[in-house]
């Protein structure tokens, strides 16, 4: 589960390129676009501009470059020409990228136009929860510490944490050990050590934590129809803490403070 320094350097490059994809989305007026148009735009950028491979396309027979999860969609939303992003929506774009044999994975929830305060609060809290988990990462800490930090922040703000999906180790393969739960007890679980690389990607629901999968076999939605938000970064355990390999331009600008 640990990567050598030369492998970590290649993973950091994949992460840097993936962060630039979100920089593109940040600069793009999303209102009025279909999620399929966003998928096509991201694919062109990854392939033509970054000379990289969109790692999700073809994985598990999935036909698209990204997942687009709008409003009550928890994860694995499928891009569609029927899904037009409109004022008031929240949408998570989950994107992977492979360069030089190594994969990076990240996601961000965007606010489209004027979003109501309750939705804004959910998105803000989800982002904060992800960072609570990231800041718990260091050599000698345990995965239970990470999950506990995330769940504690979500529950404190009146939200629930989806338990059916979790973070994961990542490297030459999209999904490697360990599994990274977004709930847990401090002092339990796998002991973290330098060189481990994994994703932290909490899905936080406005209502109850329960979900269901729609008939397409991909799209996961909240059972109660309430909103859900998600953020994700790929992180590496360093000698003295954690390095966020997919840190985005706007996060660098503000020091990545949650």
C-alpha positions as CSV (number, residue, x, y, z in Angstrom):
1,X,0.0,0.0,0.0
2,X,3.0,2.3,0.1
3,X,4.6,4.1,-2.8
4,X,8.3,4.8,-3.4
5,X,9.5,8.4,-3.8
6,X,9.7,8.1,-7.6
7,X,6.1,6.8,-7.7
8,X,4.9,9.6,-5.5
9,X,6.5,12.1,-7.8
10,X,4.6,10.7,-10.8
11,X,1.4,10.6,-8.7
12,X,1.9,14.2,-7.8
13,X,2.1,15.1,-11.5
14,X,-1.1,13.3,-12.2
15,X,-2.7,15.2,-9.3
16,X,-1.4,18.5,-10.6
17,X,-2.9,17.9,-14.1
18,X,-6.2,16.8,-12.6
19,X,-6.3,20.0,-10.5
20,X,-6.0,22.0,-13.7
21,X,-9.1,20.3,-15.0
22,X,-11.0,21.8,-12.1
23,X,-9.4,25.1,-12.9
24,X,-11.0,24.8,-16.3
25,X,-14.4,24.1,-14.8
26,X,-13.9,27.0,-12.4
27,X,-13.5,29.4,-15.3
28,X,-16.4,28.0,-17.3
29,X,-20.0,29.4,-16.9
30,X,-21.8,26.1,-16.2
31,X,-25.4,27.4,-16.2
32,X,-27.2,26.3,-19.3
33,X,-24.7,23.6,-20.2
34,X,-25.8,19.9,-20.2
35,X,-23.8,17.5,-18.1
36,X,-22.9,15.7,-21.4
37,X,-21.4,18.9,-22.8
38,X,-19.3,19.3,-19.6
39,X,-18.2,15.7,-20.1
40,X,-17.1,16.3,-23.7
41,X,-15.3,19.5,-22.7
42,X,-13.4,17.8,-19.9
43,X,-12.4,14.9,-22.2
44,X,-11.0,17.3,-24.8
45,X,-9.0,19.1,-22.2
46,X,-7.5,15.9,-20.7
47,X,-6.7,14.3,-24.0
48,X,-5.7,17.2,-26.2
49,X,-4.3,19.8,-23.8
50,X,-2.9,17.6,-21.0
51,X,-1.9,14.6,-23.2
52,X,-3.3,12.4,-20.5
53,X,-6.0,9.6,-20.2
54,X,-9.4,10.0,-18.6
55,X,-9.2,7.0,-16.4
56,X,-12.9,6.6,-15.7
57,X,-13.8,6.1,-19.3
58,X,-14.0,2.3,-19.9
59,X,-13.5,1.5,-16.2
60,X,-16.2,-1.1,-15.3
61,X,-17.7,-0.5,-18.7
62,X,-18.5,3.1,-17.8
63,X,-18.8,5.2,-21.0
64,X,-18.0,8.7,-19.8
65,X,-15.1,10.8,-18.5
66,X,-16.8,12.0,-15.3
67,X,-19.7,11.5,-12.9
68,X,-22.1,14.4,-12.8
69,X,-24.3,14.2,-9.6
70,X,-26.9,16.9,-9.5
71,X,-28.9,17.9,-6.3
72,X,-30.2,14.7,-4.7
73,X,-27.8,12.5,-6.7
74,X,-25.2,11.2,-4.2
75,X,-22.7,9.8,-6.6
76,X,-22.1,8.1,-10.0
77,X,-24.5,10.4,-11.8
78,X,-24.3,9.7,-15.6
79,X,-23.8,12.7,-18.0
80,X,-26.8,13.3,-20.2
81,X,-28.0,15.7,-22.8
82,X,-31.2,15.9,-20.9
83,X,-29.5,17.2,-17.7
84,X,-29.3,21.0,-18.2
85,X,-27.5,22.8,-15.3
86,X,-29.8,25.5,-14.1
87,X,-29.9,28.3,-11.6
88,X,-30.1,27.0,-8.1
89,X,-28.6,23.5,-8.8
90,X,-25.7,22.0,-7.0
91,X,-23.6,19.5,-9.0
92,X,-20.6,17.3,-8.1
93,X,-18.1,16.5,-10.9
94,X,-16.0,13.5,-10.0
95,X,-13.0,13.1,-12.4
96,X,-10.1,10.8,-12.7
97,X,-6.9,11.2,-14.8
98,X,-4.0,8.9,-15.6
99,X,-0.6,10.1,-16.7
100,X,2.6,8.0,-16.8
101,X,0.8,5.0,-15.5
102,X,-0.6,6.6,-12.3
103,X,-4.1,7.8,-11.5
104,X,-5.4,10.7,-9.6
105,X,-9.0,11.1,-8.4
106,X,-10.8,14.3,-7.2
107,X,-14.3,15.8,-7.1
108,X,-15.9,19.2,-6.4
109,X,-19.4,20.3,-5.8
110,X,-20.3,23.5,-7.8
111,X,-23.0,26.0,-7.0
112,X,-24.9,27.0,-10.2
113,X,-26.1,30.6,-10.1
114,X,-28.1,31.7,-7.1
115,X,-28.3,28.7,-4.7
116,X,-30.5,28.8,-1.6
117,X,-28.8,29.2,1.8
118,X,-29.6,25.7,3.0
119,X,-27.9,24.2,-0.1
120,X,-24.9,26.5,0.3
121,X,-24.5,25.5,3.9
122,X,-24.5,21.8,3.0
123,X,-21.8,22.3,0.4
124,X,-19.7,24.4,2.7
125,X,-20.0,21.8,5.5
126,X,-19.1,18.9,3.2
127,X,-16.0,20.7,2.1
128,X,-15.0,21.4,5.7
129,X,-15.7,17.8,6.6
130,X,-13.3,16.6,3.9
131,X,-10.6,18.9,5.2
132,X,-11.2,17.7,8.8
133,X,-10.5,14.2,7.5
134,X,-7.4,15.3,5.6
135,X,-6.0,17.1,8.6
136,X,-6.2,13.9,10.6
137,X,-3.8,12.1,8.3
138,X,-0.2,11.6,9.5
139,X,2.1,8.7,10.2
140,X,0.9,6.7,13.2
141,X,-2.7,8.0,13.0
142,X,-5.4,5.5,12.2
143,X,-8.1,5.4,9.5
144,X,-10.7,5.5,12.3
145,X,-9.3,9.0,13.2
146,X,-10.0,10.2,9.7
147,X,-13.6,8.8,9.5
148,X,-14.4,10.1,13.0
149,X,-13.2,13.7,12.2
150,X,-15.5,13.7,9.1
151,X,-18.5,12.3,10.7
152,X,-18.2,14.4,13.8
153,X,-18.2,17.6,11.7
154,X,-21.1,16.5,9.6
155,X,-23.3,15.4,12.6
156,X,-22.4,18.6,14.5
157,X,-24.0,20.5,11.6
158,X,-27.1,18.3,11.5
159,X,-26.1,16.2,8.5
160,X,-25.6,12.5,7.8
161,X,-22.7,10.6,6.2
162,X,-23.3,8.1,3.5
163,X,-21.8,4.7,4.5
164,X,-22.2,2.7,1.4
165,X,-19.3,4.4,-0.5
166,X,-15.9,5.2,0.8
167,X,-12.5,6.5,-0.2
168,X,-9.8,4.1,-1.4
169,X,-6.2,3.5,-2.1
170,X,-5.0,4.6,-5.5
171,X,-2.0,4.3,-7.7
172,X,-1.5,2.3,-10.9
173,X,-5.1,1.1,-10.3
174,X,-8.1,3.2,-9.7
175,X,-9.1,1.3,-6.6
176,X,-6.5,-0.2,-4.3
177,X,-6.3,-0.9,-0.5
178,X,-7.1,0.5,1.9
179,X,-10.8,1.4,2.1
180,X,-11.2,4.8,3.7
181,X,-14.5,5.0,5.6
182,X,-16.0,8.5,6.3
183,X,-17.1,7.4,9.7
184,X,-15.4,5.6,12.6
185,X,-13.9,5.6,16.0
186,X,-10.7,7.4,17.0
187,X,-7.8,5.0,17.6
188,X,-9.2,2.2,15.5
189,X,-8.5,0.9,12.0
190,X,-5.4,0.7,9.9
191,X,-2.3,2.5,11.1
192,X,-1.1,5.1,8.5
193,X,2.4,5.1,7.3
194,X,4.6,7.2,5.1
195,X,4.0,6.6,1.4
196,X,0.4,5.5,1.6
197,X,-1.8,7.2,-1.1
198,X,-5.6,7.2,-0.9
199,X,-8.7,9.3,-1.5
200,X,-10.9,11.1,1.0
201,X,-14.3,11.7,-0.5
202,X,-17.2,12.1,1.9
203,X,-20.8,12.2,0.7
204,X,-22.9,14.2,3.1
205,X,-26.7,14.2,3.0
206,X,-29.0,17.0,4.0
207,X,-31.5,14.4,5.3
208,X,-31.0,10.8,6.3
209,X,-28.0,8.8,5.2
210,X,-29.9,6.2,3.2
211,X,-29.5,5.8,-0.5
212,X,-30.7,3.8,-3.5
213,X,-29.4,3.0,-6.9
214,X,-31.6,3.9,-9.9
215,X,-32.5,1.5,-12.7
216,X,-29.5,2.5,-14.9
217,X,-27.3,0.6,-12.4
218,X,-25.1,3.7,-11.8
219,X,-26.9,6.7,-10.4
220,X,-27.1,6.7,-6.6
221,X,-29.7,9.0,-5.0
222,X,-30.9,9.9,-1.5
223,X,-33.8,7.8,-0.5
224,X,-35.6,10.8,1.0
225,X,-35.0,13.1,-2.0
226,X,-32.9,15.5,0.1
227,X,-29.8,17.2,-1.3
228,X,-26.3,15.5,-1.1
229,X,-22.9,17.0,-1.6
230,X,-19.4,15.6,-2.0
231,X,-15.8,16.7,-2.2
232,X,-12.7,14.6,-2.9
233,X,-8.9,14.8,-2.9
234,X,-6.1,12.3,-3.4
235,X,-3.7,12.5,-0.5
236,X,-0.3,11.0,0.4
237,X,1.0,10.3,3.9
238,X,4.3,12.1,4.3
239,X,7.0,11.8,7.0
240,X,5.4,14.6,9.0
241,X,1.8,14.8,7.9
242,X,-0.1,14.8,4.6
243,X,0.3,16.1,1.1
244,X,-2.8,16.8,-1.0
245,X,-1.8,15.7,-4.5
246,X,-4.9,17.1,-6.2
247,X,-4.9,20.6,-4.5
248,X,-6.7,23.0,-6.8
249,X,-5.5,26.5,-7.9
250,X,-8.0,28.4,-5.8
251,X,-7.1,26.3,-2.7
252,X,-3.5,27.1,-3.2
253,X,-4.4,30.8,-3.4
254,X,-6.1,30.8,-0.1
255,X,-3.8,28.3,1.7
256,X,-6.2,25.4,1.5
257,X,-7.9,26.5,4.7
258,X,-11.2,24.8,5.3
